[in-house]
Amino acid sequence: MSIIETYIQRHPRSQALFDQAQTLFPGGVTHDGRYITPFPLYVERCAGARKWDVDGNELIDYWMGHGALLLGHGHPAIVAAVQRQMERGVHYGAEHELSLRWAHLIKRLFNGIEQVRFTASGTEATMMALRLARAYTGKPIIIRFVGHYHGWHDMLARDTTDDTLPVGLFDGLVESTIVAPTDLTYVEDILRKRSDVAGVILEPTGASYGAVPLPAGFLRDLRQLTWKYGVLLICDEIVTGFRVAPGGAQQREGIIADLTTLAKVMAGGLPGGAVGGRADILKHLAFGDAAWNQTRKIRHFGTFNAAPLAAAAGIAMLEIVADGAPCAYAATLGATLVAGMNAELRKRRLEGWAAYGDGSIIHVVAGCSTGFTPGELDPRTPTDELKRGGDPRLVHLLRLGMINHGVDLMRGRSGFFSTAHTSADVAATIAAFAATLDAIGEPDAQPQPGASRQR
Ligand SMILES: Cc1ncc(COP(=O)(O)O)c(C=O)c1O
């Protein structure tokens, strides 16, 4: 039986739910990343590093709440904090002390954060960071990098250097961003020629949380360059914050951004985000006299800013994450999985395939056009190819094949480790990977044989 046939056979109830979902949701899904043919998985329950789908299949989960769940599903400290808070109220319509404790923890872990403003999501946090940069500098232009993702709002929707506009946007909306390659000469050239740049925003470990790694030293050099030209550096640490290190990529690289955007781990698995940074910049959210309020203050509302449940979960999470042990543990597992997957790729001599990663975040690419030695990612591989994981047909088979073998990789090509994962999970994942590679390469089992060129 082919990978796709096996997937269909093992998931009848997911298929039935998807049939209904198509009448309710455009495309049948609630998030583009969860869309998959012939239908997505419907999950009923999660615990630790596991999830169980509606057909009773048990899976090792590498989505981990899209990266939010560094302590795994249902960590007792977070569950207890949220349960306690449920009884005290989910929304006070008032300021509350939990938000102070949450902000204190964030400040303690992020060197450059002097003040914080909470938002309801990561997308809102990057929207806010851009507005702050413009308000502070009085300049309109933001430089961002090809393929870096900062949420789905209009201002940062375009992530390519060509002129194609994302659907639903029109020219005027995107003119204030410049999309640059991750090339500092290119960025310096813009900064030298233009005096209207407010700031530069980036994912500090590379596009899609490191799927497209940055050139060595890029973050540090960009920090120097932004200082040199007097523009703000905005680090989008929505994935990397509290994960690659308690103080995010900035702590690890020894730099301090002017503004930092946070979400995911920060909110303990509940919805929430924040912008943090220099007090003189965040001051543009504060009240002043009538003239200031009218001309310099950013208006900011948001029903669920610093929502008590998210604050309770976030505090519980950050108190545990603070000493760095969870990041370090999860990173060790990530490195073991990468090594194990690459060994399987080398055994099968699969050119253009590699596993790689950054601590607790791993990526797999399948059948890249650069055809590199198995396991040795070629940095010249095009950004869009790395972001989609290589050959889309192979990534699709990998995603379904891994699910058939009890492993749910994020979009079939990435994974987030948590403290709930174990080395036994890693061994099981490597075995599932080996079995999936064999199934992909099995000509009789696949209508379209999937393995890329063999050496
Ligand atoms: C780097 C980065 N920035 C921003 C966002 C948007 O965050 P949210 O999904 O909470 O709106 C994401 C989400 O994946 C992200 O990865």
The ligand as a Tripos MOL2 file, in Angstrom:
@<TRIPOS>MOLECULE
LIG
   16    16     1     0     0
SMALL
NO_CHARGES

@<TRIPOS>ATOM
      1 C1          8.9500   34.7120   13.8060 C.3       1 LIG1
      2 C2          7.4720   34.8750   13.9240 C.ar      1 LIG1
      3 N1          6.9640   36.1060   14.0570 N.ar      1 LIG1
      4 C3          5.6420   36.3130   14.2050 C.ar      1 LIG1
      5 C4          4.7570   35.2520   14.2240 C.ar      1 LIG1
      6 C5          3.2840   35.5060   14.3810 C.3       1 LIG1
      7 O1          2.8520   35.1060   15.6390 O.3       1 LIG1
      8 P1          1.3130   34.7060   15.8670 P.3       1 LIG1
      9 O2          1.0730   33.4360   15.1300 O.co2     1 LIG1
     10 O3          1.1940   34.5730   17.3770 O.co2     1 LIG1
     11 O4          0.4900   35.8400   15.3620 O.co2     1 LIG1
     12 C6          5.2380   33.9520   14.0880 C.ar      1 LIG1
     13 C7          4.3240   32.7990   14.1050 C.2       1 LIG1
     14 O5          4.6580   31.6900   13.8040 O.2       1 LIG1
     15 C8          6.6280   33.7630   13.9190 C.ar      1 LIG1
     16 O6          7.1340   32.5270   13.7260 O.3       1 LIG1
@<TRIPOS>BOND
     1     1     2 1
     2     2     3 ar
     3     2    15 ar
     4     3     4 ar
     5     4     5 ar
     6     5     6 1
     7     5    12 ar
     8     6     7 1
     9     7     8 1
    10     8     9 2
    11     8    10 1
    12     8    11 1
    13    12    13 1
    14    12    15 ar
    15    13    14 2
    16    15    16 1
@<TRIPOS>SUBSTRUCTURE
     1 LIG1         1 GROUP 0 **** ****
